[in-house]
């Protein structure tokens, strides 16, 4: 009995410092900006979900919500691709494509950095995962 108790205590001491597994690297809420330069930026919030088969989610939840479509993640190089259909500032339909790479993959506050194309305009973007 004493041996079993010691084994359990040793096991707990070894396992206690291990971090919890976070699951799919995209799942969660992300915030950031996209735009042509440091001065002219557009705020963006993205919520990614994973159902075990596909990546889904929303861009800018609220009144200007856009559903994420055609989302992929390539774990060999941590590249992300997703598309949305929404409206521009004047109310016209516009298709957006975001392509980026996850940086600091092991951090809870990892980032996605890449290009955001809205219509024919190609800008840069950066998203940071919320805790």
C-alpha positions in Angstrom: 0.0 0.0 0.0 2.8 2.4 0.9 4.5 1.6 -2.5 1.3 2.4 -4.4 0.9 5.7 -2.5 4.5 6.7 -3.3 4.0 5.7 -7.0 0.9 7.9 -7.2 2.6 10.9 -5.5 5.6 10.6 -7.8 3.3 10.3 -10.9 1.4 13.4 -9.8 4.6 15.3 -9.2 5.8 14.5 -12.7 2.5 15.2 -14.5 1.6 18.4 -12.6 3.8 20.8 -14.5 2.7 19.5 -17.9 0.5 22.1 -19.8 -3.0 21.1 -20.8 -3.4 20.2 -24.5 -5.2 23.0 -26.4 -6.7 21.0 -29.2 -7.0 22.4 -32.8 -4.5 25.3 -33.2 -7.1 27.6 -34.8 -10.0 27.1 -32.5 -10.9 30.2 -30.5 -11.3 33.9 -30.8 -8.7 36.0 -32.6 -8.4 39.8 -33.0 -6.3 42.0 -35.2 -6.2 44.4 -38.1 -5.7 44.4 -41.9 -4.8 47.2 -44.2 -2.3 48.7 -46.6 0.0 50.3 -44.0 0.5 51.0 -40.3 -1.8 54.0 -40.4 -4.8 52.8 -42.5 -6.0 49.6 -40.7 -9.3 47.8 -40.3 -10.1 46.1 -37.1 -11.1 42.4 -37.4 -12.3 39.7 -35.1 -12.3 36.1 -36.2 -13.8 33.1 -34.4 -12.6 29.7 -35.6 -14.4 26.4 -34.8 -13.4 22.8 -35.6 -15.9 20.0 -35.7 -13.4 17.2 -36.3 -13.7 17.5 -40.1 -13.7 21.1 -41.2 -12.9 24.6 -40.0 -15.8 26.9 -39.7 -16.4 30.3 -38.0 -17.3 33.9 -38.3 -15.5 37.1 -39.2 -16.6 40.3 -37.2 -19.5 38.7 -35.2 -22.3 41.2 -34.8 -24.0 43.4 -37.4 -21.3 43.0 -40.0 -20.9 39.2 -39.6 -19.4 37.1 -42.4 -19.4 33.3 -42.4 -16.0 31.7 -42.9 -15.9 29.6 -46.1 -13.3 27.3 -47.7 -11.1 27.3 -44.6 -8.0 25.1 -44.5 -4.9 24.6 -42.3 -1.8 23.0 -43.6 0.0 21.6 -40.5 3.2 20.8 -42.5 4.0 24.6 -42.6 1.2 26.0 -40.4 -0.4 28.0 -43.3 -4.0 29.1 -43.0 -6.5 30.0 -45.8 -10.1 31.2 -45.4 -12.6 33.1 -47.4 -15.7 35.2 -46.7 -18.4 36.9 -48.7 -19.6 40.2 -47.3 -20.2 43.8 -48.2 -17.8 46.7 -48.5 -18.3 50.2 -47.0 -20.7 51.2 -49.8 -22.8 48.0 -49.4 -21.6 46.2 -52.5 -20.9 42.5 -52.3 -17.2 41.7 -51.9 -15.3 38.4 -51.6 -12.3 38.3 -49.2 -9.5 35.9 -49.0 -7.0 35.6 -46.1 -3.8 33.6 -46.4 -1.3 33.5 -43.6 1.0 31.6 -41.4 0.7 30.7 -37.7 3.6 32.1 -35.8 4.6 31.0 -32.2 2.5 27.9 -32.6 3.2 26.6 -29.1 2.0 29.9 -27.5 -1.6 30.4 -26.3 -1.3 33.9 -27.8 0.0 32.7 -31.2 -0.4 34.9 -34.3 -1.5 34.6 -37.9 0.3 36.9 -40.3 -0.3 37.1 -44.0 -2.2 38.8 -46.8 -5.9 39.9 -46.8 -7.4 40.3 -50.3 -10.7 42.1 -50.5 -12.0 42.3 -54.0 -9.0 43.3 -56.0 -7.1 45.0 -53.2 -4.4 43.0 -51.4 -3.2 44.1 -48.0 -1.4 42.6 -45.0 -3.1 41.3 -41.8 -2.2 40.1 -38.4 -4.4 38.3 -35.9 -3.6 37.4 -32.3 -5.4 34.5 -30.5 -7.3 35.6 -27.4 -6.8 33.5 -24.3 
